[in-house]
Amino acid sequence: MMTVSPVFQNARGSYVRICVHSIFIALLALSPFLYLIQVTQRVYTSHNWETLGFITAPIGFLMLVLGITARAVPEGQTHV
């Protein structure tokens, strides 16, 4: 059986965090497209401003989070 060196065992938590953050940022990047799909399917058919508000509020918050996370990473940083 192969054993994992202590260095990799100590870094396992970091790799898991990086993976979770990557998935979170990828889902944030998809949110504008999901917003457009929801608006075309729900708001255009119902002509309801309340539906538009309930769809726009969470997407606006997610875009704010995406902008904050994009500014948190220094330009050109490629290593952990």
GIMO-V726013 format. One record per residue. N is the residue number from 1. PHI is phi in whole degrees, 0 to 359 (none if undefined). Layout:
BEGIN
n: (N:N)
phi: (PHI:PHI)
END
This chain:
BEGIN
n: (1:2:3:4:5:6:7:8:9:10:11:12:13:14:15:16:17:18:19:20:21:22:23:24:25:26:27:28:29:30:31:32:33:34:35:36:37:38:39:40:41:42:43:44:45:46:47:48:49:50:51:52:53:54:55:56:57:58:59:60:61:62:63:64:65:66:67:68:69:70:71:72:73:74:75:76:77:78:79:80)
phi: (none:281:253:263:293:300:296:289:296:290:272:302:298:294:296:295:299:297:296:296:295:296:295:299:291:296:293:297:293:278:299:297:291:295:298:298:296:295:295:292:278:257:283:297:280:267:54:248:289:294:297:299:296:290:275:286:301:293:292:299:296:295:292:296:297:297:295:293:292:291:281:286:269:298:298:82:284:237:234:272)
END
